[in-house]
Amino acid sequence: MWLNGQNFDKPIKDRRGRIWHIRVWHDFLEGVHFQRIFFWSEDRKDTGVLEFAGARTLHVNQLRQRISKLISNPDYRTQFRQPLVFPVERHY
């Protein structure tokens, strides 16, 4: 299910003026907690997803820190780049 109500779905502008979109998904599968942070630039040229499972899942504050790092650090973002199918909410 999508994590709503924590302002994770608001666009974020980086220092260079690029706008980024973030969606956070979480669920339990066979008793294991899973989280995914989907991200894409306004022009959808840079897209990707971070995945966390089990003990590696993050608290809301840690999710915010990870999103900040993702937006501000292109090298970190490159590690998680992969194509996404849009609309994200329908396909994942």
N, C-alpha and C positions, 0 to 999 in steps of 0.2 A: 504494500500500500504506500501511497505517496505521503510524505511528511509535509503536512500543511500547517499553517498557523505559527510557524517559527520564522517567517519572512525569508525562507530559503528560496522561494520562487520569485523574488524580486530581482530585476536585472542589476548587475554590479558594473560600475565603470572603473577601469584600471587607470594607472598613472598616464598611460599613453592615450587615453580617451576611448579605448575600445570597450564595447559593451559585451558583457558575458552573462549568460543565462545558466542557472543552476537548478537542478531538481534532485531531491533526495528521496530515495525509495528504501523501505525497510520491510522485512517480513520474517516469519519463522518457517523453516522447511525441515521437516523431520526432527523437530526439537532444537534446531540450530538457528540462531539469529543471524540474518544477513542484512547488509546495508550497501547501497550503491549511491555514489555521487555522480550524476550525469552533468556534463558541462559542454557548452558550445558558445562560440562567438556569434555576434549579431549576424554576420554574413555566412555563418555555418561552415566556414573553411577549417576552423579548428574545433574538433569535437572529441569527446572521450568519456571514459567512465573509470572511477575508482571503486574497487570492491573490497568489502570487509566481511569476515565471517567469524562466528564463534567469539572467542576471547579477544579478537582484534577489532570488534565493533566499537564505535565511539559514542561518547556522551555528546549531547547537543553542543556544549562549549567546544569540545574537541572537533566536532564537525565544522564549526565556524572557523576555527584555527586552520584546519586543513583546507577549507575553501579559500581562505585568505592567501595561504601559501600557493594554492593552485592558480589563483588569479594573478598574483604578483611575481611568480617565478616561472618563466618560460621553460627552463630546463626541467623543472619538476613536472610541469604540465606535459612535456613531451613524452615522459615515461608512460603516460596513461592514454595517449592519443589512440583513438580507434573510430571508425565511422559509426554514426548513429542513424537510425531510421526515424524519420519524423512523421507525425507527432510522437514524441518520446512516450508520453503518457499512454498511448494506445498500443505501442509495440513492445513495451518492457514490463 
